[in-house]
Amino acid sequence: MSLLLRPILPPGAARTVFRLTPDILLRAYASGLFPMARARHDPKVYWVEPEQRGILPLDDVHIPRSLRRTLRRGTFEVRVDTAFADVVRGCAESVPNRPETWINEEIEAIFLDLHARGLAHSVETWADGRLVGGLYGLSLAAAFFGESMFSRATDASKVALCHLVARLRAGGYRLLDTQFTTDHLAQFGVREIPRDDYMTRLDDAMHMPWGRFHCDSDEFSASLSALSASLSNRSAQSSTHTS
């Protein structure tokens, strides 16, 4: 099942029809815009700038209890940037509950180019040597723009998101932009903020030192452990208050 971060192109959200280049796309993201197509095989691409923007605050992430158990069990092998093209294709594939996708061939090609430049990254979940889930996005200054995720096994994309958050925290990022919010993302603490608030946060992130996506392995491990521990404590406190 594919679990996309974005819905299909919202009515009235498109601003301009255009042809993409990697440099144009980078400037667009730094200005608060992102691209979408209406369908996989529709060649047109549109700029989108929602009135309400989805973000996941890196200092206030919630991991459901059942997912923490999955993380502790090490159900999946998690890799980074080893199968970027396959992750994008996984996100773009049609599934029964989502016959269309906003990722057309032009958007796919641009992100492959950005990956080759070291600016677009994937977090992948593997089981028995098979890619079973993952996500990809764009790294720019101290911001990471989550593009899409997919899952072919229970919790596969969720585990990838947890690892992404830990990596961004360890690497000094300040903004995780999910662009929209969905029920799938809301359970992690994704919330919508007004465009003006988002632009202030984006501008701050663009003027900070670049995040280190490939951070030190010890830093990442400590970040993942701290993330799980802090959320476990918060959940325990919440359970105490409600019991």
N, CA, C and O of each residue as an XYZ file, in Angstrom:
972
protein
N       0.850     -1.187      0.000
C       0.000      0.000      0.000
C       0.883      1.233      0.000
O       1.819      1.330      0.793
N       0.595      2.163     -0.871
C       1.362      3.398     -0.942
C       0.763      4.427     -0.004
O      -0.453      4.617      0.005
N       1.590      5.094      0.783
C       1.133      6.102      1.727
C       1.799      7.421      1.374
O       2.878      7.733      1.878
N       1.158      8.191      0.511
C       1.764      9.400     -0.004
C       1.647     10.537      1.002
O       0.651     10.650      1.717
N       2.668     11.371      1.047
C       2.601     12.537      1.909
C       1.643     13.581      1.370
O       1.073     14.347      2.147
N       1.453     13.631      0.076
C       0.568     14.633     -0.504
C      -0.699     14.005     -1.064
O      -0.664     12.879     -1.560
N      -1.823     14.726     -0.989
C      -3.005     14.282     -1.714
C      -2.853     14.615     -3.188
O      -1.858     15.216     -3.594
N      -3.846     14.222     -3.995
C      -3.863     14.647     -5.386
C      -3.992     16.160     -5.423
O      -4.530     16.760     -4.493
N      -3.505     16.781     -6.485
C      -3.453     18.236     -6.613
C      -4.749     18.889     -6.145
O      -5.802     18.634     -6.729
N      -4.701     19.722     -5.109
C      -5.926     20.332     -4.590
C      -6.528     21.317     -5.586
O      -5.785     22.018     -6.273
N      -7.861     21.387     -5.681
C      -8.498     22.352     -6.583
C      -8.071     23.773     -6.250
O      -8.074     24.172     -5.085
N      -7.708     24.531     -7.266
C      -7.337     25.924     -7.071
C      -5.957     26.150     -6.513
O      -5.561     27.297     -6.304
N      -5.203     25.078     -6.261
C      -3.884     25.240     -5.644
C      -2.798     25.543     -6.661
O      -1.744     26.070     -6.303
N      -3.042     25.216     -7.926
C      -2.007     25.384     -8.945
C      -1.833     26.854     -9.296
O      -2.814     27.576     -9.475
N      -0.591     27.295     -9.395
C      -0.313     28.689     -9.714
C       0.179     28.869    -11.134
O      -0.202     29.827    -11.807
N       1.014     27.966    -11.594
C       1.639     28.145    -12.900
C       1.949     26.787    -13.499
O       2.305     25.848    -12.787
N       1.814     26.691    -14.793
C       2.277     25.505    -15.509
C       3.691     25.802    -15.987
O       3.945     26.899    -16.485
N       4.615     24.862    -15.853
C       6.005     25.159    -16.176
C       6.762     23.886    -16.494
O       6.265     22.777    -16.296
N       7.951     24.065    -16.981
C       8.873     22.950    -17.164
C       9.956     23.057    -16.099
O      10.465     24.140    -15.811
N      10.289     21.930    -15.531
C      11.227     21.906    -14.414
C      12.674     21.819    -14.865
O      12.988     21.207    -15.885
N      13.541     22.437    -14.093
C      14.969     22.145    -14.115
C      15.381     21.999    -12.654
O      14.685     22.508    -11.775
N      16.471     21.330    -12.372
C      16.887     21.194    -10.974
C      17.083     22.539    -10.275
O      16.674     22.698     -9.125
N      17.700     23.503    -10.949
C      17.962     24.786    -10.303
C      16.674     25.557    -10.040
O      16.536     26.195     -8.996
N      15.726     25.504    -10.981
C      14.437     26.154    -10.762
C      13.734     25.530     -9.566
O      13.154     26.235     -8.740
N      13.786     24.212     -9.480
C      13.108     23.535     -8.382
C      13.713     23.921     -7.036
O      12.981     24.135     -6.070
N      15.034     24.014     -6.959
C      15.674     24.396     -5.704
C      15.259     25.800     -5.281
O      14.990     26.044     -4.105
N      15.206     26.719     -6.236
C      14.770     28.080     -5.914
C      13.311     28.087     -5.466
O      12.928     28.847     -4.576
N      12.507     27.238     -6.088
C      11.090     27.174     -5.718
C      10.917     26.707     -4.277
O      10.165     27.312     -3.513
N      11.606     25.638     -3.906
C      11.486     25.141     -2.539
C      11.945     26.189     -1.535
O      11.331     26.351     -0.481
N      13.010     26.895     -1.851
C      13.510     27.931     -0.949
C      12.541     29.101     -0.845
O      12.647     29.915      0.072
N      11.594     29.188     -1.784
C      10.596     30.260     -1.793
C       9.230     29.793     -1.310
O       8.275     30.569     -1.323
N       9.121     28.531     -0.883
C       7.866     28.044     -0.342
C       6.966     27.326     -1.323
O       5.822     27.018     -0.989
N       7.451     27.049     -2.534
C       6.655     26.361     -3.549
C       7.133     24.928     -3.714
O       8.278     24.614     -3.389
N       6.270     24.060     -4.213
C       6.688     22.710     -4.588
C       5.865     22.246     -5.784
O       4.779     22.772     -6.024
N       6.369     21.259     -6.546
C       5.693     20.830     -7.776
C       4.777     19.637     -7.562
O       5.025     18.782     -6.712
N       3.713     19.601     -8.356
C       2.825     18.444     -8.401
C       2.278     18.295     -9.810
O       2.133     19.275    -10.540
N       1.980     17.073    -10.179
C       1.249     16.793    -11.413
C      -0.134     16.272    -11.036
O      -0.351     15.836     -9.905
N      -1.064     16.319    -11.978
C      -2.407     15.808    -11.699
C      -2.466     14.285    -11.759
O      -3.316     13.662    -11.123
N      -1.553     13.692    -12.532
C      -1.561     12.241    -12.693
C      -0.183     11.787    -13.150
O       0.605     12.584    -13.660
N       0.099     10.528    -12.968
C       1.393      9.952    -13.315
C       1.768     10.222    -14.764
O       2.920     10.546    -15.052
N       0.818     10.093    -15.677
C       1.122     10.227    -17.100
C       0.687     11.574    -17.677
O       0.642     11.742    -18.896
N       0.368     12.525    -16.814
C       0.079     13.891    -17.258
C       1.396     14.652    -17.303
O       2.057     14.769    -16.271
N       1.806     15.177    -18.458
C       3.113     15.831    -18.552
C       3.176     17.194    -17.876
O       4.272     17.708    -17.653
N       2.040     17.795    -17.544
C       2.051     19.132    -16.955
C       2.433     19.066    -15.481
O       2.080     18.130    -14.763
N       3.165     20.091    -15.056
C       3.575     20.212    -13.664
C       3.121     21.572    -13.159
O       3.160     22.559    -13.894
N       2.691     21.624    -11.906
C       2.129     22.844    -11.339
C       2.881     23.240    -10.071
O       3.308     22.390     -9.289
N       3.034     24.558     -9.887
C       3.517     25.051     -8.601
C       2.369     25.011     -7.610
O       1.233     25.332     -7.958
N       2.654     24.625     -6.396
C       1.644     24.578     -5.341
C       2.184     25.317     -4.121
O       3.347     25.160     -3.749
N       1.320     26.127     -3.502
C       1.678     26.866     -2.283
C       0.444     26.892     -1.377
O      -0.354     27.826     -1.454
N       0.277     25.883     -0.524
C      -0.945     25.781      0.288
C      -1.094     26.936      1.279
O      -0.108     27.494      1.762
N      -2.339     27.276      1.565
C      -2.608     28.273      2.607
C      -2.193     27.741      3.975
O      -1.711     28.496      4.819
N      -2.382     26.445      4.191
C      -1.978     25.777      5.429
C      -0.909     24.748      5.079
O      -1.117     23.907      4.204
N       0.228     24.813      5.757
C       1.368     23.962      5.417
C       1.596     22.929      6.513
O       1.554     23.257      7.699
N       1.835     21.694      6.120
C       2.109     20.642      7.080
C       3.576     20.609      7.477
O       4.457     20.619      6.618
N       3.839     20.568      8.778
C       5.204     20.419      9.285
C       5.194     19.401     10.424
O       4.182     19.215     11.100
N       6.322     18.755     10.620
C       6.506     17.870     11.772
C       7.595     18.477     12.646
O       8.775     18.376     12.308
N       7.229     19.111     13.770
C       8.240     19.728     14.636
C       9.232     18.680     15.133
O       8.837     17.689     15.747
N      10.492     18.893     14.875
C      11.498     17.891     15.214
C      11.702     17.737     16.716
O      12.256     16.737     17.172
N      11.257     18.723     17.481
C      11.396     18.633     18.938
C      10.104     18.179     19.609
O      10.005     18.192     20.836
N       9.116     17.778     18.816
C       7.836     17.376     19.399
C       7.184     16.300     18.533
O       6.077     16.479     18.024
N       7.885     15.190     18.379
C       7.422     14.076     17.548
C       6.843     12.991     18.451
O       7.389     12.704     19.517
N       5.750     12.399     18.024
C       5.139     11.310     18.787
C       5.264     10.001     18.017
O       4.875      9.918     16.852
N       5.806      8.990     18.668
C       5.877      7.653     18.075
C       4.896      6.754     18.826
O       5.055      6.554     20.030
N       3.894      6.212     18.148
C       2.934      5.333     18.825
C       3.635      4.167     19.522
O       4.682      3.698     19.076
N       3.043      3.715     20.611
C       3.659      2.668     21.425
C       3.945      1.401     20.616
O       5.014      0.805     20.744
N       2.984      0.994     19.785
C       3.182     -0.232     19.000
C       4.348     -0.088     18.032
O       5.054     -1.056     17.751
N       4.547      1.133     17.521
C       5.655      1.355     16.600
C       6.990      1.334     17.334
O       7.993      0.886     16.779
N       7.013      1.810     18.566
C       8.245      1.737     19.353
C       8.664      0.283     19.548
O       9.851     -0.042     19.528
N       7.671     -0.585     19.736
C       7.997     -2.012     19.871
C       8.600     -2.552     18.578
O       9.547     -3.337     18.605
N       8.045     -2.127     17.451
C       8.585     -2.553     16.156
C      10.024     -2.082     15.994
O      10.872     -2.829     15.507
N      10.300     -0.848     16.399
C      11.664     -0.324     16.313
C      12.617     -1.128     17.193
O      13.730     -1.449     16.775
N      12.188     -1.449     18.395
C      13.056     -2.196     19.311
C      13.339     -3.603     18.791
O      14.434     -4.133     18.978
N      12.349     -4.198     18.141
C      12.542     -5.556     17.620
C      13.457     -5.586     16.407
O      13.973     -6.646     16.053
N      13.665     -4.453     15.769
C      14.500     -4.432     14.573
C      13.894     -5.237     13.440
O      14.592     -5.973     12.742
N      12.584     -5.093     13.263
C      11.862     -5.865     12.246
C      12.429     -5.646     10.852
O      12.477     -6.570     10.040
N      12.858     -4.417     10.582
C      13.367     -4.075      9.257
C      14.833     -3.658      9.324
O      15.301     -3.119     10.327
N      15.529     -3.919      8.246
C      16.843     -3.316      8.043
C      16.606     -1.960      7.396
O      15.874     -1.857      6.411
N      17.216     -0.932      7.939
C      17.014      0.417      7.407
C      18.302      0.891      6.747
O      19.371      0.876      7.357
N      18.184      1.306      5.504
C      19.321      1.812      4.744
C      19.016      3.228      4.256
O      17.865      3.663      4.229
N      20.069      3.922      3.876
C      19.935      5.292      3.379
C      20.620      5.415      2.029
O      21.784      5.043      1.877
N      19.894      5.937      1.049
C      20.448      6.268     -0.272
C      21.050      5.073     -1.009
O      22.012      5.235     -1.760
N      20.504      3.889     -0.808
C      21.005      2.733     -1.561
C      20.073      2.332     -2.701
O      20.470      1.576     -3.588
N      18.837      2.834     -2.683
C      17.866      2.455     -3.727
C      16.922      3.623     -3.993
O      15.701      3.464     -3.989
N      17.505      4.799     -4.223
C      16.698      6.010     -4.362
C      15.680      5.879     -5.489
O      14.499      6.162     -5.290
N      16.121      5.457     -6.661
C      15.211      5.354     -7.809
C      14.070      4.387     -7.523
O      12.930      4.641     -7.912
N      14.366      3.285     -6.850
C      13.326      2.308     -6.529
C      12.314      2.878     -5.536
O      11.124      2.575     -5.618
N      12.784      3.699     -4.604
C      11.870      4.328     -3.652
C      10.931      5.288     -4.370
O       9.727      5.287     -4.113
N      11.472      6.109     -5.270
C      10.616      7.040     -6.012
C       9.576      6.273     -6.819
O       8.404      6.649     -6.841
N       9.995      5.211     -7.476
C       9.043      4.412     -8.256
C       7.999      3.765     -7.352
O       6.829      3.661     -7.723
N       8.422      3.328     -6.162
C       7.463      2.769     -5.219
C       6.420      3.790     -4.797
O       5.243      3.463     -4.647
N       6.856      5.025     -4.607
C       5.929      6.092     -4.231
C       4.986      6.453     -5.377
O       3.861      6.896     -5.144
N       5.443      6.263     -6.607
C       4.655      6.657     -7.778
C       3.709      5.570     -8.268
O       2.864      5.836     -9.122
N       3.832      4.351     -7.747
C       3.022      3.261     -8.278
C       1.556      3.396     -7.869
O       1.239      3.945     -6.814
N       0.675      2.889     -8.720
C      -0.755      2.884     -8.423
C      -1.074      1.755     -7.453
O      -0.505      0.666     -7.536
N      -1.984      2.028     -6.540
C      -2.440      1.019     -5.584
C      -3.962      1.091     -5.527
O      -4.546      2.089     -5.952
N      -4.613      0.052     -5.011
C      -6.076      0.015     -5.047
C      -6.761      1.244     -4.458
O      -7.749      1.726     -5.011
N      -6.239      1.760     -3.331
C      -6.898      2.912     -2.726
C      -6.340      4.237     -3.228
O      -6.747      5.302     -2.762
N      -5.404      4.175     -4.183
C      -4.831      5.402     -4.739
C      -4.407      5.138     -6.182
O      -3.230      4.897     -6.449
N      -5.371      5.184     -7.124
C      -5.040      4.828     -8.508
C      -4.154      5.846     -9.211
O      -3.497      5.515    -10.198
N      -4.127      7.087     -8.715
C      -3.309      8.112     -9.356
C      -2.284      8.666     -8.381
O      -2.425      8.528     -7.166
N      -1.264      9.287     -8.921
C      -0.202      9.886     -8.118
C       0.173     11.227     -8.715
O      -0.040     11.469     -9.903
N       0.727     12.094     -7.894
C       1.166     13.406     -8.377
C       2.587     13.356     -8.939
O       3.077     14.363     -9.449
N       3.249     12.217     -8.858
C       4.640     12.094     -9.319
C       4.638     11.663    -10.779
O       4.450     10.485    -11.079
N       4.846     12.610    -11.685
C       4.932     12.221    -13.099
C       6.390     11.979    -13.480
O       7.285     12.084    -12.642
N       6.615     11.659    -14.736
C       7.966     11.279    -15.160
C       8.946     12.442    -15.060
O      10.128     12.231    -14.787
N       8.469     13.666    -15.279
C       9.368     14.820    -15.195
C       9.820     15.061    -13.757
O      11.003     15.294    -13.506
N       8.890     15.005    -12.823
C       9.258     15.165    -11.416
C      10.214     14.061    -10.983
O      11.184     14.316    -10.269
N       9.939     12.843    -11.412
C      10.818     11.721    -11.084
C      12.233     11.960    -11.603
O      13.206     11.740    -10.881
N      12.348     12.406    -12.847
C      13.667     12.627    -13.449
C      14.432     13.734    -12.729
O      15.639     13.621    -12.520
N      13.735     14.797    -12.352
C      14.394     15.901    -11.652
C      14.945     15.431    -10.309
O      16.055     15.803     -9.931
N      14.182     14.622     -9.594
C      14.662     14.161     -8.290
C      15.805     13.163     -8.421
O      16.670     13.101     -7.548
N      15.820     12.392     -9.485
C      16.980     11.528     -9.718
C      18.228     12.377     -9.934
O      19.310     12.029     -9.462
N      18.077     13.483    -10.642
C      19.192     14.410    -10.852
C      19.640     15.007     -9.516
O      20.836     15.071     -9.231
N      18.682     15.439     -8.706
C      19.021     16.031     -7.409
C      19.668     15.011     -6.474
O      20.524     15.362     -5.662
N      19.259     13.764     -6.591
C      19.909     12.714     -5.800
C      21.367     12.560     -6.226
O      22.251     12.402     -5.385
N      21.614     12.607     -7.531
C      22.991     12.504     -8.026
C      23.837     13.670     -7.529
O      25.051     13.533     -7.373
N      23.210     14.810     -7.282
C      23.920     15.982     -6.756
C      24.112     15.912     -5.242
O      24.808     16.749     -4.668
N      23.508     14.929     -4.598
C      23.623     14.808     -3.152
C      22.616     15.629     -2.382
O      22.795     15.865     -1.187
N      21.543     16.077     -3.052
C      20.548     16.929     -2.407
C      19.242     16.206     -2.098
O      18.505     16.627     -1.206
N      18.946     15.148     -2.801
C      17.738     14.358     -2.540
C      18.152     13.014     -1.951
O      19.135     12.410     -2.381
N      17.401     12.563     -0.975
C      17.793     11.370     -0.223
C      16.611     10.424     -0.022
O      15.448     10.825     -0.067
N      16.951      9.165      0.200
C      15.935      8.163      0.521
C      16.292      7.458      1.820
O      17.463      7.238      2.127
N      15.261      7.111      2.573
C      15.389      6.227      3.734
C      14.565      4.993      3.403
O      13.375      5.097      3.105
N      15.195      3.827      3.456
C      14.588      2.604      2.926
C      14.456      1.536      4.014
O      15.343      1.381      4.853
N      13.356      0.814      3.990
C      13.179     -0.330      4.882
C      13.209     -1.604      4.048
O      12.553     -1.714      3.012
N      13.996     -2.566      4.538
C      14.219     -3.819      3.823
C      13.859     -4.995      4.719
O      14.022     -4.937      5.938
N      13.367     -6.063      4.100
C      13.078     -7.310      4.815
C      13.439     -8.476      3.909
O      12.957     -8.569      2.781
N      14.279     -9.354      4.403
C      14.718    -10.521      3.626
C      15.281    -10.117      2.261
O      15.042    -10.782      1.252
N      16.032     -9.015      2.252
C      16.671     -8.570      1.026
C      15.762     -7.860      0.048
O      16.181     -7.552     -1.067
N      14.513     -7.589      0.441
C      13.562     -6.915     -0.442
C      13.229     -5.532      0.107
O      13.085     -5.345      1.315
N      13.110     -4.572     -0.800
C      12.671     -3.234     -0.424
C      11.168     -3.282     -0.150
O      10.379     -3.581     -1.046
N      10.777     -2.989      1.086
C       9.361     -3.099      1.449
C       8.743     -1.765      1.858
O       7.563     -1.711      2.202
N       9.517     -0.706      1.825
C       8.973      0.602      2.166
C      10.066      1.646      2.179
O      11.251      1.333      2.063
N       9.648      2.890      2.322
C      10.632      3.957      2.395
C      10.029      5.304      2.086
O       8.826      5.438      1.865
N      10.884      6.287      2.076
C      10.482      7.656      1.776
C      11.639      8.357      1.091
O      12.780      7.897      1.130
N      11.321      9.485      0.458
C      12.385     10.302     -0.128
C      12.030     11.768      0.036
O      10.870     12.118      0.255
N      13.037     12.619     -0.072
C      12.804     14.048      0.063
C      14.026     14.838     -0.329
O      15.039     14.290     -0.764
N      13.905     16.142     -0.164
C      14.934     17.089     -0.581
C      15.549     17.762      0.634
O      14.837     18.226      1.525
N      16.878     17.813      0.667
C      17.611     18.489      1.729
C      18.139     19.813      1.198
O      18.842     19.856      0.189
N      17.787     20.899      1.894
C      18.200     22.230      1.455
C      18.460     23.081      2.689
O      17.546     23.350      3.468
N      19.713     23.506      2.866
C      20.122     24.241      4.060
C      19.737     23.417      5.295
O      20.113     22.248      5.391
N      18.992     24.011      6.243
C      18.612     23.273      7.449
C      17.173     22.776      7.375
O      16.542     22.529      8.403
N      16.658     22.630      6.155
C      15.291     22.137      5.951
C      15.315     20.826      5.179
O      16.163     20.609      4.313
N      14.370     19.960      5.509
C      14.165     18.739      4.735
C      12.709     18.704      4.316
O      11.806     18.835      5.142
N      12.492     18.524      3.016
C      11.152     18.517      2.450
C      10.763     17.072      2.134
O      11.257     16.488      1.170
N       9.881     16.502      2.945
C       9.444     15.136      2.714
C       8.511     15.079      1.520
O       7.472     15.738      1.500
N       8.885     14.288      0.524
C       8.111     14.236     -0.713
C       7.035     13.158     -0.694
O       5.862     13.452     -0.926
N       7.411     11.942     -0.424
C       6.444     10.853     -0.469
C       6.998      9.640      0.261
O       8.200      9.538      0.508
N       6.103      8.726      0.600
C       6.502      7.477      1.225
C       5.607      6.356      0.707
O       4.514      6.600      0.196
N       6.086      5.139      0.849
C       5.283      3.993      0.445
C       5.570      2.829      1.375
O       6.590      2.798      2.065
N       4.654      1.875      1.381
C       4.800      0.725      2.270
C       4.201     -0.509      1.622
O       3.077     -0.484      1.120
N       4.973     -1.593      1.642
C       4.487     -2.892      1.174
C       4.435     -3.900      2.318
O       4.155     -5.080      2.107
N       4.703     -3.426      3.515
C       4.646     -4.267      4.713
C       4.225     -3.385      5.878
O       4.541     -2.195      5.903
N       3.527     -3.947      6.827
C       3.035     -3.186      7.969
C       4.166     -2.434      8.668
O       5.184     -3.019      9.037
N       3.968     -1.135      8.841
C       4.887     -0.241      9.558
C       6.171      0.083      8.794
O       7.037      0.771      9.335
N       6.319     -0.385      7.566
C       7.583     -0.157      6.854
C       7.853      1.324      6.624
O       8.972      1.785      6.849
N       6.849      2.080      6.178
C       7.070      3.507      5.944
C       7.177      4.269      7.256
O       7.891      5.268      7.336
N       6.472      3.805      8.286
C       6.531      4.476      9.583
C       7.923      4.354     10.205
O       8.436      5.307     10.791
N       8.520      3.186     10.073
C       9.884      3.003     10.579
C      10.848      3.915      9.831
O      11.749      4.498     10.434
N      10.659      4.041      8.524
C      11.509      4.944      7.748
C      11.375      6.375      8.247
O      12.370      7.094      8.340
N      10.156      6.796      8.567
C       9.948      8.154      9.065
C      10.630      8.358     10.411
O      11.226      9.410     10.647
N      10.552      7.377     11.290
C      11.244      7.491     12.581
C      12.748      7.660     12.388
O      13.379      8.485     13.048
N      13.308      6.884     11.490
C      14.740      6.993     11.226
C      15.078      8.333     10.587
O      16.137      8.898     10.860
N      14.195      8.845      9.744
C      14.423     10.168      9.165
C      14.474     11.227     10.258
O      15.388     12.052     10.278
N      13.509     11.212     11.159
C      13.473     12.206     12.232
C      14.751     12.149     13.063
O      15.343     13.186     13.358
N      15.175     10.959     13.440
C      16.402     10.822     14.234
C      17.606     11.355     13.473
O      18.478     11.998     14.057
N      17.655     11.095     12.189
C      18.769     11.557     11.355
C      18.773     13.081     11.250
O      19.828     13.709     11.340
N      17.604     13.670     11.060
C      17.527     15.126     10.939
C      17.897     15.803     12.250
O      18.568     16.834     12.250
N      17.469     15.235     13.354
C      17.828     15.806     14.650
C      19.332     15.723     14.888
O      19.939     16.678     15.373
N      19.925     14.601     14.552
C      21.368     14.441     14.737
C      22.152     15.333     13.789
O      23.252     15.778     14.115
N      21.585     15.594     12.613
C      22.299     16.360     11.597
C      22.114     17.858     11.665
O      22.639     18.581     10.818
N      21.377     18.347     12.657
C      21.251     19.785     12.841
C      20.179     20.452     12.003
O      20.233     21.665     11.798
N      19.215     19.705     11.517
C      18.119     20.304     10.748
C      17.152     21.021     11.685
O      17.054     20.701     12.869
N      16.438     22.004     11.121
C      15.495     22.784     11.912
C      14.058     22.681     11.416
O      13.132     23.028     12.149
N      13.852     22.216     10.196
C      12.503     22.176      9.631
C      12.291     20.876      8.873
O      13.083     20.528      7.996
N      11.218     20.155      9.210
C      10.777     19.003      8.434
C       9.417     19.353      7.850
O       8.408     19.373      8.554
N       9.409     19.625      6.568
C       8.220     20.069      5.844
C       7.537     18.852      5.224
O       8.122     18.173      4.380
N       6.292     18.574      5.643
C       5.526     17.483      5.035
C       4.554     18.003      3.984
O       3.876     17.218      3.320
N       4.484     19.321      3.831
C       3.687     20.003      2.812
C       2.191     19.947      3.090
O       1.543     20.991      3.175
N       1.639     18.767      3.230
C       0.257     18.599      3.680
C       0.272     17.719      4.929
O       1.330     17.272      5.371
N      -0.893     17.480      5.483
C      -0.996     16.493      6.555
C      -2.035     15.452      6.172
O      -2.973     15.738      5.429
N      -1.859     14.253      6.682
C      -2.786     13.149      6.457
C      -3.014     12.451      7.793
O      -2.290     12.698      8.758
N      -4.017     11.581      7.848
C      -4.231     10.817      9.079
C      -2.995      9.992      9.422
O      -2.650      9.817     10.591
N      -2.338      9.490      8.383
C      -1.126      8.691      8.584
C      -0.043      9.505      9.279
O       0.665      8.989     10.144
N       0.088     10.773      8.904
C       1.131     11.623      9.473
C       0.718     12.267     10.785
O       1.561     12.539     11.640
N      -0.579     12.511     10.949
C      -1.045     13.207     12.151
C      -0.681     12.449     13.420
O      -0.458     13.064     14.462
N      -0.617     11.121     13.348
C      -0.289     10.336     14.543
C       1.131     10.594     15.033
O       1.456     10.286     16.180
N       1.980     11.156     14.174
C       3.351     11.477     14.568
C       3.480     12.905     15.105
O       4.543     13.291     15.593
N       2.414     13.677     15.017
C       2.461     15.049     15.486
C       2.532     16.085     14.390
O       2.747     17.265     14.670
N       2.355     15.670     13.134
C       2.323     16.642     12.041
C       1.152     17.588     12.254
O       0.048     17.158     12.588
N       1.398     18.867     12.060
C       0.324     19.846     12.181
C       0.419     20.863     11.055
O       1.468     21.033     10.434
N      -0.691     21.529     10.806
C      -0.731     22.552      9.771
C      -0.548     23.922     10.399
O      -1.090     24.213     11.466
N       0.225     24.757      9.719
C       0.432     26.127     10.174
C       0.135     27.073      9.016
O       0.253     26.674      7.857
N      -0.250     28.328      9.305
C      -0.539     29.281      8.232
C       0.697     29.552      7.376
O       1.833     29.399      7.825
N       0.447     29.953      6.146
C       1.538     30.187      5.201
C       2.566     31.180      5.751
O       3.768     30.953      5.617
N       2.114     32.274      6.366
C       3.059     33.279      6.867
C       3.975     32.692      7.940
O       5.175     32.965      7.958
N       3.409     31.894      8.822
C       4.211     31.238      9.862
C       5.220     30.296      9.217
O       6.389     30.259      9.602
N       4.754     29.535      8.230
C       5.655     28.610      7.537
C       6.803     29.361      6.877
O       7.954     28.936      6.974
N       6.507     30.466      6.210
C       7.549     31.201      5.497
C       8.599     31.756      6.460
O       9.779     31.832      6.116
N       8.177     32.139      7.653
C       9.141     32.593      8.660
C      10.074     31.454      9.057
O      11.287     31.642      9.152
N       9.505     30.272      9.288
C      10.321     29.112      9.647
C      11.243     28.706      8.499
O      12.403     28.355      8.713
N      10.711     28.760      7.288
C      11.520     28.400      6.124
C      12.683     29.371      5.958
O      13.814     28.949      5.716
N      12.415     30.656      6.084
C      13.480     31.653      5.943
C      14.565     31.440      6.998
O      15.755     31.547      6.701
N      14.155     31.141      8.219
C      15.138     30.860      9.272
C      16.003     29.660      8.890
O      17.224     29.696      9.043
N      15.363     28.596      8.392
C      16.106     27.382      8.033
C      17.058     27.629      6.873
O      18.146     27.055      6.828
N      16.652     28.484      5.930
C      17.494     28.765      4.766
C      18.744     29.559      5.143
O      19.718     29.571      4.390
N      18.725     30.216      6.291
C      19.870     31.026      6.713
C      20.696     30.347      7.804
O      21.569     30.973      8.405
N      20.424     29.088      8.055
C      21.200     28.326      9.034
C      22.221     27.448      8.321
O      22.097     27.208      7.120
N      23.227     26.966      9.047
C      24.192     26.039      8.434
C      23.482     24.822      7.868
O      22.452     24.390      8.385
N      24.043     24.277      6.803
C      23.431     23.130      6.143
C      23.372     21.933      7.080
O      24.332     21.639      7.793
N      22.241     21.251      7.071
C      22.110     20.022      7.835
C      22.993     18.926      7.262
O      23.310     18.930      6.073
N      23.384     17.997      8.105
C      24.241     16.872      7.695
C      23.377     15.614      7.622
O      23.172     14.932      8.626
N      22.874     15.315      6.423
C      22.003     14.149      6.304
C      22.769     12.871      6.620
O      22.253     11.985      7.302
N      23.991     12.777      6.128
C      24.830     11.615      6.433
C      25.664     11.936      7.673
O      26.879     12.118      7.604
N      24.972     11.997      8.800
C      25.643     12.337     10.049
C      26.429     11.131     10.562
O      26.297     10.017     10.056
N      27.241     11.386     11.569
C      28.038     10.323     12.181
C      27.121      9.224     12.716
O      26.070      9.510     13.289
N      27.521      7.969     12.528
C      26.673      6.842     12.929
C      26.404      6.837     14.428
O      25.306      6.485     14.860
N      27.392      7.224     15.222
C      27.183      7.269     16.667
C      26.179      8.363     17.032
O      25.341      8.181     17.915
N      26.276      9.507     16.339
C      25.320     10.585     16.575
C      23.907     10.134     16.230
O      22.956     10.412     16.960
N      23.785      9.433     15.107
C      22.466      8.954     14.701
C      21.906      7.957     15.710
O      20.744      8.058     16.104
N      22.722      7.003     16.127
C      22.261      5.994     17.084
C      21.804      6.643     18.384
O      20.780      6.264     18.952
N      22.577      7.627     18.849
C      22.202      8.328     20.075
C      20.902      9.099     19.880
O      20.062      9.154     20.779
N      20.745      9.690     18.703
C      19.530     10.451     18.417
C      18.307      9.550     18.387
O      17.258      9.901     18.929
N      18.439      8.385     17.754
C      17.311      7.453     17.683
C      16.941      6.943     19.072
O      15.761      6.826     19.404
N      17.952      6.640     19.880
C      17.694      6.167     21.242
C      17.031      7.255     22.079
O      16.077      6.990     22.810
N      17.541      8.483     21.969
C      16.978      9.592     22.735
C      15.553      9.893     22.298
O      14.692     10.193     23.125
N      15.312      9.812     21.010
C      13.968     10.060     20.492
C      12.977      9.065     21.075
O      11.914      9.451     21.561
N      13.320      7.803     21.028
C      12.431      6.766     21.556
C      12.250      6.906     23.061
O      11.143      6.753     23.577
N      13.346      7.199     23.767
C      13.266      7.311     25.223
C      12.409      8.490     25.643
O      11.583      8.368     26.547
N      12.600      9.633     24.991
C      11.841     10.822     25.376
C      10.370     10.627     25.107
O       9.528     11.083     25.881
N      10.047      9.951     24.013
C       8.646      9.727     23.694
C       8.044      8.686     24.619
O       6.870      8.764     24.983
N       8.868      7.701     24.999
C       8.367      6.705     25.947
C       8.006      7.379     27.268
O       6.977      7.075     27.870
N       8.876      8.311     27.715
C       8.610      9.002     28.967
C       7.354      9.850     28.864
O       6.528      9.868     29.777
N       7.213     10.552     27.746
C       6.056     11.408     27.584
C       4.774     10.586     27.552
O       3.760     10.968     28.136
N       4.839      9.431     26.846
C       3.663      8.573     26.772
C       3.310      8.022     28.147
O       2.138      7.912     28.509
N       4.355      7.674     28.912
C       4.111      7.152     30.256
C       3.445      8.210     31.133
O       2.531      7.906     31.899
N       3.914      9.465     31.012
C       3.318     10.546     31.776
C       1.867     10.753     31.378
O       1.003     10.981     32.225
N       1.609     10.670     30.065
C       0.245     10.843     29.578
C      -0.661      9.752     30.114
O      -1.799     10.015     30.502
N      -0.146      8.504     30.135
C      -0.940      7.389     30.638
C      -1.259      7.579     32.117
O      -2.356      7.252     32.569
N      -0.280      8.114     32.878
C      -0.482      8.342     34.306
C      -1.577      9.366     34.539
O      -2.414      9.203     35.427
N      -1.568     10.435     33.730
C      -2.541     11.504     33.907
C      -3.954     11.062     33.541
O      -4.935     11.580     34.076
N      -4.051     10.095     32.620
C      -5.374      9.700     32.143
C      -5.908      8.463     32.839
O      -7.040      8.049     32.588
N      -5.108      7.868     33.710
C      -5.543      6.633     34.384
C      -6.281      6.947     35.680
O      -6.718      6.033     36.379
